[in-house]
Amino acid sequence: MNVRQMIELLGAFPPDAVVMFEGETGYDAISGITLEPGIQPGMPDEVILHPDMTPD
């Protein structure tokens, strides 16, 4: 999935809904996002979603 596809899909949901990440231990809220540029010519940039690691 690329950013354009994600934005299109998220556009169908309520704007105040919390975005969650499903991991091995359950669901976590997304606490941040970063851009990692492609490391070699022709490689795509990557958007990294960071889960909220705050203890429950």
C-alpha positions as CSV (number, residue, x, y, z in Angstrom):
1,M,0.0,0.0,0.0
2,N,1.3,3.5,-0.8
3,V,0.4,6.8,0.8
4,R,-2.1,7.7,-1.9
5,Q,-4.0,4.5,-1.4
6,M,-3.9,4.9,2.4
7,I,-5.2,8.4,2.2
8,E,-8.0,7.3,-0.1
9,L,-9.1,4.5,2.2
10,L,-8.9,6.6,5.4
11,G,-11.0,9.4,3.7
12,A,-14.0,7.1,4.0
13,F,-13.8,7.0,7.8
14,P,-14.7,9.6,10.5
15,P,-11.9,12.2,10.7
16,D,-11.8,12.0,14.5
17,A,-11.4,8.2,14.6
18,V,-8.2,6.9,16.2
19,V,-5.9,5.0,13.9
20,M,-4.8,1.7,15.3
21,F,-1.9,-0.7,14.4
22,E,-2.4,-4.4,14.8
23,G,0.7,-6.1,16.1
24,E,1.7,-9.4,17.7
25,T,0.4,-8.3,21.1
26,G,-2.9,-6.7,20.0
27,Y,-3.8,-3.2,18.9
28,D,-1.8,0.0,19.6
29,A,-2.7,3.6,18.7
30,I,-0.3,5.3,16.2
31,S,1.8,7.9,18.0
32,G,4.0,9.1,15.2
33,I,5.0,8.9,11.5
34,T,8.3,9.4,9.8
35,L,9.6,9.4,6.2
36,E,12.6,7.2,5.3
37,P,14.0,8.1,1.9
38,G,14.9,5.3,-0.5
39,I,18.5,4.3,0.2
40,Q,19.4,3.6,-3.4
41,P,18.4,5.2,-6.7
42,G,15.1,3.7,-7.9
43,M,14.1,2.5,-4.4
44,P,10.8,4.1,-3.1
45,D,10.6,6.2,0.0
46,E,9.0,4.5,3.0
47,V,6.5,6.0,5.5
48,I,6.9,4.4,8.9
49,L,4.0,4.3,11.4
50,H,5.1,4.2,15.0
51,P,2.8,2.5,17.6
52,D,2.2,4.1,20.9
53,M,4.3,2.2,23.4
54,T,2.8,3.8,26.5
55,P,2.0,1.0,29.0
56,D,-1.8,0.4,29.5
